[in-house]
Amino acid sequence: MTLFGYPIETVYFTVLVVVGIIILIDVLTALIFSVGIISFVLDLLPIPGSILLYFLGFAAATGYCGERYTSFSSLSILIAAIVVGITFSSILYFGILLPLSKKSDSIAYETKDLEGKVAKVITPVPKDGFGEVIVEMNAGNISKAAKSDENEPIGRDETVLIIDATDSFVTVVPYEPFLK
């Protein structure tokens, strides 16, 4: 079978190579400019651009291997390639990329996980200002900017309770442990 005057195997291989080059360029520009140029352009599409690239890559690889190493018809290989492309790009998107995009500061915790945690003040929290606290988590220590909920100064080395957490800062109150 031919497509655009070329054997279908050549078309699959060409798509695979082009997609690979585009992904490589995207990764390199993301390392240099903190945003992938290709991803930025492709994100204007209604679906995430990286998912489109991964779909094309998985489908082209499946199609190429199917044409090269099996005796199935080209139509059945094309259908299998589309199914494999959709399956693996969906797994990548829903299993990895979407959950990671919902994490705020780190893949180790979500910002809202800080609410209710006890922290230690490492930079005093002034009245009408911000200080800094450190929170011990399973993944390690996390320092965050902090402001007082009661608008009262909180000294260094005091223990505080985090009552609200945003991506930028946490709101704290002095911690008074419950004693029996």
Phi, psi and omega per residue, in radians:
M1 nan 2.528 3.124
T2 -2.162 2.674 3.090
L3 -2.419 2.199 -3.075
F4 1.025 0.510 3.124
G5 1.411 0.094 3.129
Y6 -2.058 2.668 3.047
P7 -1.054 2.496 -3.072
I8 -1.028 -0.580 3.109
E9 -1.070 -0.699 3.113
T10 -1.175 -0.659 3.119
V11 -1.122 -0.821 3.094
Y12 -1.015 -0.793 -3.109
F13 -1.134 -0.718 3.132
T14 -1.107 -0.769 3.103
V15 -1.064 -0.753 3.131
L16 -1.062 -0.777 -3.140
V17 -1.167 -0.788 -3.130
V18 -1.098 -0.778 3.112
V19 -1.097 -0.724 3.099
G20 -1.052 -0.749 3.117
I21 -1.145 -0.740 3.124
I22 -1.084 -0.772 3.116
I23 -1.104 -0.721 3.113
L24 -1.094 -0.783 3.100
I25 -1.080 -0.731 3.139
D26 -1.087 -0.770 3.137
V27 -1.143 -0.759 -3.140
L28 -1.132 -0.733 3.120
T29 -1.208 -0.544 3.083
A30 -1.164 -0.627 3.099
L31 -1.212 -0.620 -3.088
I32 -1.448 -0.814 -3.017
F33 -1.857 0.076 -3.111
S34 1.176 0.053 3.014
V35 -2.585 2.361 3.114
G36 -1.292 2.230 -3.121
I37 -1.067 -0.805 -3.121
I38 -1.129 -0.790 3.131
S39 -1.059 -0.682 3.135
F40 -1.070 -0.778 3.136
V41 -1.205 -0.779 -3.100
L42 -1.223 -0.397 3.133
D43 -1.242 -0.101 3.035
L44 -1.333 -0.246 3.093
L45 -1.310 2.820 3.139
P46 -1.220 -0.278 3.051
I47 -1.996 2.704 3.119
P48 -1.020 2.290 -3.077
G49 -1.073 -0.636 -3.135
S50 -1.133 -0.597 3.118
I51 -1.165 -0.670 3.082
L52 -1.078 -0.767 3.117
L53 -1.117 -0.749 3.129
Y54 -1.154 -0.669 3.078
F55 -1.041 -0.872 -3.133
L56 -1.071 -0.691 3.134
G57 -1.138 -0.843 3.125
F58 -1.107 -0.752 -3.119
A59 -1.152 -0.751 -3.138
A60 -1.154 -0.715 3.119
A61 -1.128 -0.739 3.112
T62 -1.126 -0.780 3.128
G63 -1.098 -0.763 3.134
Y64 -1.092 -0.845 3.141
C65 -1.124 -0.662 3.117
G66 -1.121 -0.759 3.125
E67 -1.215 -0.659 -3.049
R68 -1.350 -0.696 -2.946
Y69 -2.005 -0.014 3.105
T70 -2.180 2.962 3.110
S71 -1.929 0.297 3.103
F72 -1.191 2.813 3.124
S73 -1.215 2.722 -3.128
S74 -1.102 -0.595 3.117
L75 -1.151 -0.770 3.134
S76 -1.182 -0.587 3.086
I77 -1.186 -0.705 3.109
L78 -1.094 -0.774 3.117
I79 -1.100 -0.771 3.111
A80 -1.092 -0.699 3.140
A81 -1.108 -0.719 3.117
I82 -1.150 -0.755 3.134
V83 -1.102 -0.785 3.128
V84 -1.128 -0.727 3.113
G85 -1.063 -0.799 3.116
I86 -1.128 -0.771 -3.102
T87 -1.073 -0.934 -3.068
F88 -1.241 -0.628 3.099
S89 -1.227 -0.562 3.065
S90 -1.178 -0.746 3.094
I91 -1.059 -0.775 3.130
L92 -1.089 -0.779 -3.098
Y93 -1.222 -0.967 -3.049
F94 -1.346 -0.450 -3.099
G95 -1.600 -0.459 -3.051
I96 -2.181 -1.030 -2.991
L97 -1.188 -0.782 -3.140
L98 -1.142 -0.813 3.074
P99 -1.069 -0.660 3.121
L100 -1.179 -0.564 -3.139
S101 -1.224 -0.351 3.128
K102 -1.493 -0.159 3.075
K103 -1.424 2.538 -3.051
S104 -1.684 -1.217 -3.033
D105 -1.645 -0.474 -3.014
S106 -2.759 2.802 3.064
I107 -1.377 -0.055 -3.084
A108 -1.557 -0.415 -3.106
Y109 -2.738 2.810 3.006
E110 -1.793 2.635 -3.101
T111 -0.973 -0.726 -3.116
K112 -1.150 -0.325 3.085
D113 -1.134 -0.335 -3.113
L114 -1.328 -0.402 -3.112
E115 -1.113 2.291 -3.127
G116 1.571 -0.086 3.121
K117 -1.477 2.671 3.076
V118 -1.647 2.414 -3.113
A119 -2.341 2.899 3.100
K120 -2.027 2.352 -3.136
V121 -1.315 2.170 3.108
I122 -1.878 -0.389 2.994
T123 -2.245 2.141 -3.063
P124 -0.895 2.483 3.123
V125 -1.674 1.901 -3.129
P126 -1.398 2.886 3.042
K127 -1.127 2.351 -3.131
D128 1.034 0.564 -3.138
G129 -2.635 -2.975 -3.098
F130 -2.086 2.493 2.998
G131 -2.151 -2.668 -3.136
E132 -2.525 2.462 3.092
V133 -2.164 2.783 3.063
I134 -2.135 2.322 -3.100
V135 -2.030 2.289 3.075
E136 -1.539 2.108 3.123
M137 -2.131 2.972 3.109
N138 -1.051 -0.626 -3.096
A139 -1.433 -0.097 -3.111
G140 2.325 -3.016 -3.131
N141 -1.524 2.427 -3.135
I142 -2.144 2.236 3.066
S143 -1.858 2.429 -3.119
K144 -2.406 2.616 2.985
A145 -1.142 2.528 -3.072
A146 -2.411 2.551 3.002
K147 -2.258 2.698 -3.112
S148 -1.439 2.326 3.114
D149 -1.202 -0.597 -3.089
E150 -1.627 0.122 3.135
N151 0.986 0.587 3.093
E152 -1.979 2.557 3.117
P153 -1.162 2.547 3.091
I154 -2.218 2.206 -3.051
G155 -1.367 2.909 3.108
R156 -1.113 2.572 3.127
D157 1.194 0.092 3.064
E158 -1.370 2.647 3.099
T159 -1.639 2.352 -3.096
V160 -2.280 2.823 3.077
L161 -1.935 2.287 3.125
I162 -1.476 2.101 -3.112
I163 -1.850 -0.308 3.085
D164 -2.626 2.509 -3.131
A165 -2.375 2.316 3.019
T166 -2.156 3.082 3.109
D167 -1.119 -0.505 -3.045
S168 -1.546 -0.711 -3.051
F169 -2.748 2.987 3.052
V170 -2.056 2.649 3.061
T171 -1.829 2.273 -3.020
V172 -2.228 2.775 2.994
V173 -2.303 2.674 3.079
P174 -1.000 2.415 -3.091
Y175 -1.577 2.197 3.073
E176 -2.075 1.808 -3.083
P177 -1.104 2.559 3.116
F178 -1.367 2.027 -3.128
L179 -1.871 2.454 3.117
K180 -1.479 nan nan
